[in-house]
Amino acid sequence: MTDPHRPSPVAHHGRLWVVAAAVLWSTSGLFVKSTMFLDWSSDVRGVRLAFWRALFAGLLLIPAVRRPRMRWLMLPMVFCFAGMNMAYLSAMSVGSAANAIWLQYTAPLWVMIYGTLVLKEPFTRRNAVSAAFLVLGLLTILLPELHGQNPVGVLLALVAGGFYAAVVLFLRTMRDEDGPWLVVLNHLGAAVIIAPFMFAHGFVWPSAPQFGTLVLFGFFQMGLAYFCFSRGLRHVTGSEAAILGLVEPLLVPVWAYLVARELPSMTTTVGAGLILLGLVYQVAYQTRANEQGARE
């Protein structure tokens, strides 16, 4: 007789898939901070990396598409996805990897603001507590950096967080569409949109080692990560996947330190901790509410 309180092996495997996806996503710090691309100017490095990553990730996932369909909302979604990629990788190229990832993870704050002001969704106690942690964390990271000599990185990371929030809202609206199709459309569409920005700075064909690294960047860090995440979501709830996905921002600074000896500042560490608390509280509260609803 099986113990009903014991986690099932299927659920355990689902969690492993989600953690694997988060680890793969976190390697953005490994690729962006790699010495392989130091001969690319920092002001164009993020745009070039965003183009090649989106191109190879989109091509990899084409075989997974089952129900391609176009809707007008997909066009602004693709533009937001392209903006998110350019802003995030540019922020990491010119600034701290820790700042870039944690400021991007303030996206739930912008989703909350949009939901309250535009969609007229109720602003609950859960939202208030979570938003307070997110705002405190954001300000703890942002204010010292804005008074520094190079605030561009943190501003780009904030822009990336805004675009990320928009992508989340679009995906929520189109939740009934084929998931792999949306992922492929976002990546290949982003590559098309980013291409003119890359050519505007003068196209430079990657060297053979760089080209191989870029293929791995798109294949592992994005394409394979989405595959693992989709497999995991078959067996775990969205709330649990969100908690497990927080492995990504925790590991990004680790990769950056291993390849570039880049350490986050004390204010970034404190701010990241506050943002993490806000995210965990929000997801944990939602998980408890879902469980209560299921019992009722």
C-alpha positions in Angstrom: 0.0 0.0 0.0 1.5 3.4 -1.1 1.8 6.3 1.3 -0.4 9.1 0.1 1.9 11.7 1.7 5.0 10.4 0.0 6.0 12.3 -3.2 5.5 10.2 -6.3 8.5 9.3 -8.5 6.8 11.1 -11.4 6.5 14.4 -9.5 10.2 13.9 -8.4 11.3 13.6 -12.0 9.2 16.6 -12.9 11.1 18.7 -10.3 14.4 17.5 -11.7 13.4 18.6 -15.2 12.5 22.1 -13.9 15.7 22.4 -11.9 17.7 21.3 -15.0 15.9 24.0 -17.0 16.7 26.7 -14.4 20.4 25.6 -14.3 20.6 25.8 -18.1 19.0 29.3 -18.1 21.4 30.4 -15.5 24.4 29.8 -17.8 23.7 33.1 -19.5 26.2 34.5 -17.0 28.7 31.9 -18.2 28.3 32.7 -21.9 28.0 36.5 -21.7 31.0 36.9 -19.3 33.1 34.5 -21.3 36.5 35.8 -22.6 35.5 34.3 -25.9 33.6 37.5 -26.8 35.8 40.2 -25.3 36.9 41.4 -28.7 33.3 42.5 -29.3 32.7 46.0 -28.0 30.5 45.9 -24.8 28.0 48.4 -26.4 27.2 45.9 -29.2 28.0 42.6 -27.5 24.6 42.1 -26.0 22.8 42.8 -29.3 25.0 40.3 -31.1 24.6 37.6 -28.4 20.8 38.2 -28.4 20.6 37.7 -32.2 22.6 34.5 -32.4 21.0 33.0 -29.2 17.5 33.6 -30.5 18.3 32.3 -34.0 19.8 29.0 -32.8 17.2 28.4 -30.0 14.3 29.0 -32.5 15.7 26.7 -35.1 16.3 23.9 -32.5 12.7 24.0 -31.3 10.9 24.0 -34.7 10.4 20.2 -34.7 8.4 20.5 -31.5 5.7 22.8 -33.1 2.3 21.1 -33.5 -0.3 23.8 -34.0 1.1 27.0 -35.5 -1.4 29.8 -35.8 -1.1 33.6 -36.1 -2.9 36.2 -34.0 -2.4 39.9 -34.1 -1.4 39.9 -30.4 1.6 37.8 -31.3 3.3 40.7 -33.1 3.6 43.0 -30.0 4.6 39.9 -28.0 7.5 39.2 -30.3 8.6 42.8 -30.2 8.6 42.7 -26.4 10.5 39.4 -26.4 13.1 40.9 -28.7 13.4 44.0 -26.5 13.7 41.8 -23.4 16.6 39.8 -24.9 18.5 42.8 -26.2 18.1 44.7 -22.9 19.0 41.8 -20.6 22.1 40.6 -22.5 23.2 44.2 -23.0 22.8 44.9 -19.3 24.9 41.9 -18.5 27.5 42.9 -21.0 28.0 46.4 -19.7 27.3 45.8 -16.0 27.0 43.2 -13.3 25.4 39.8 -14.1 23.8 39.8 -10.6 22.2 43.2 -11.2 20.9 42.2 -14.6 19.2 39.0 -13.5 17.7 40.3 -10.2 16.4 43.5 -11.7 14.8 41.5 -14.5 13.2 39.3 -11.8 11.2 42.4 -10.6 8.9 41.7 -13.6 6.1 40.4 -11.2 6.0 44.0 -9.8 5.1 45.5 -13.2 2.6 42.7 -13.8 0.9 43.6 -10.5 0.8 47.3 -11.4 -0.6 46.6 -14.8 -3.2 44.1 -13.4 -4.3 46.6 -10.8 -4.4 49.8 -12.9 -5.5 48.5 -16.3 -7.2 45.1 -15.7 -8.8 46.3 -12.5 -7.7 43.2 -10.6 -8.0 43.4 -6.8 -4.8 44.4 -5.0 -4.6 41.8 -2.2 -2.6 41.6 0.9 -0.4 39.1 -0.8 0.3 41.6 -3.6 1.1 44.3 -1.1 3.6 42.3 0.9 5.3 40.9 -2.2 5.4 44.3 -3.9 7.0 45.8 -0.7 9.8 43.3 -0.8 10.3 43.8 -4.6 10.4 47.6 -4.4 12.8 47.5 -1.4 15.1 45.1 -3.3 14.9 47.2 -6.5 15.8 50.4 -4.7 18.6 48.7 -2.7 20.2 47.7 -6.0 19.2 50.7 -8.1 20.0 53.8 -6.0 23.7 53.0 -5.3 24.2 52.0 -9.0 22.6 55.2 -10.3 25.0 57.3 -8.2 27.9 55.3 -9.7 29.9 56.0 -12.8 28.0 53.5 -15.1 24.3 53.3 -14.4 23.5 52.1 -17.9 23.6 48.4 -16.9 20.9 48.7 -14.2 18.7 50.9 -16.4 18.8 48.3 -19.2 18.1 45.6 -16.6 15.0 47.5 -15.5 13.9 47.8 -19.2 14.4 44.1 -19.5 12.2 43.5 -16.5 9.4 45.7 -18.1 9.6 43.8 -21.3 9.6 40.5 -19.4 6.4 41.5 -17.7 4.8 42.3 -21.0 5.8 38.9 -22.4 4.3 37.2 -19.4 1.0 39.1 -19.9 0.9 38.2 -23.6 1.6 34.5 -22.8 -1.1 34.5 -20.2 -3.6 35.9 -22.7 -2.6 33.2 -25.2 -2.4 30.3 -22.8 -4.5 28.1 -25.1 -2.1 28.4 -28.0 0.5 25.7 -28.8 3.4 26.3 -26.3 6.3 25.3 -28.6 4.9 27.4 -31.4 4.9 30.5 -29.1 8.5 29.8 -28.1 9.7 29.3 -31.7 7.8 32.4 -32.9 9.3 34.5 -30.1 12.8 33.4 -30.8 12.9 33.5 -34.6 10.8 36.7 -34.6 13.2 38.2 -32.2 16.2 37.3 -34.4 14.5 39.1 -37.3 13.8 42.2 -35.2 17.3 42.3 -33.6 19.2 41.8 -37.0 18.9 45.5 -38.1 20.3 46.7 -34.8 23.2 44.3 -35.1 23.9 45.3 -38.7 23.7 49.0 -37.7 26.9 48.6 -35.7 28.6 46.8 -38.5 28.2 43.1 -39.1 31.1 41.0 -37.9 31.1 37.3 -38.7 32.0 35.2 -35.6 35.2 33.3 -35.6 35.0 29.5 -35.7 35.3 29.2 -31.8 32.8 32.0 -31.3 30.4 30.4 -33.7 30.5 27.1 -32.0 30.0 28.8 -28.6 27.0 30.7 -30.0 25.4 27.5 -31.2 25.8 26.0 -27.7 24.4 29.3 -26.2 21.2 28.9 -28.2 21.0 25.2 -28.0 21.7 24.6 -24.3 20.9 27.9 -22.5 17.6 28.5 -24.3 16.5 25.6 -26.5 17.2 22.7 -24.3 16.2 24.7 -21.2 12.7 25.2 -22.6 12.4 21.5 -23.5 13.3 20.5 -19.9 10.9 23.1 -18.5 8.0 21.9 -20.6 8.7 18.3 -19.6 8.8 19.3 -15.9 5.5 21.2 -16.1 3.7 17.9 -17.1 4.2 16.7 -13.5 4.5 19.8 -11.2 2.3 22.8 -10.7 3.1 26.2 -12.1 3.6 27.5 -8.5 6.1 24.8 -7.7 7.9 25.3 -11.0 8.2 29.1 -10.2 9.9 28.3 -6.9 12.3 25.8 -8.4 13.0 28.3 -11.2 14.5 30.6 -8.7 17.7 28.5 -9.0 18.4 30.6 -12.1 19.0 34.0 -10.5 20.9 32.3 -7.7 23.3 30.7 -10.1 23.9 33.5 -12.6 26.3 35.4 -10.4 28.1 32.1 -9.6 28.8 31.5 -13.3 29.9 35.1 -13.7 32.4 34.7 -10.9 33.8 31.5 -12.3 34.5 32.9 -15.7 35.2 36.6 -14.9 35.8 36.7 -11.1 32.9 39.1 -10.9 31.5 39.5 -7.4 28.2 41.2 -6.7 28.3 44.2 -4.4 26.9 44.1 -0.9 24.0 46.3 -1.9 23.2 44.0 -4.8 23.3 40.9 -2.5 21.0 42.5 0.0 18.6 43.7 -2.7 18.6 40.3 -4.3 17.7 38.8 -1.0 14.7 41.1 -0.6 13.5 40.4 -4.2 13.9 36.7 -3.5 11.7 37.0 -0.4 9.1 38.8 -2.3 9.0 36.2 -5.1 8.9 33.3 -2.7 6.2 34.8 -0.6 4.0 35.5 -3.6 4.4 32.0 -5.0 4.0 30.3 -1.6 0.8 32.3 -0.9 -0.6 31.4 -4.3 0.3 27.7 -3.8 -1.5 27.7 -0.4 -4.6 29.4 -2.0 -4.6 26.8 -4.8 -4.4 23.9 -2.3 -7.3 25.4 -0.2 -9.4 25.8 -3.4 -8.7 22.2 -4.3 -9.8 20.9 -0.9 -13.0 23.0 -1.1 
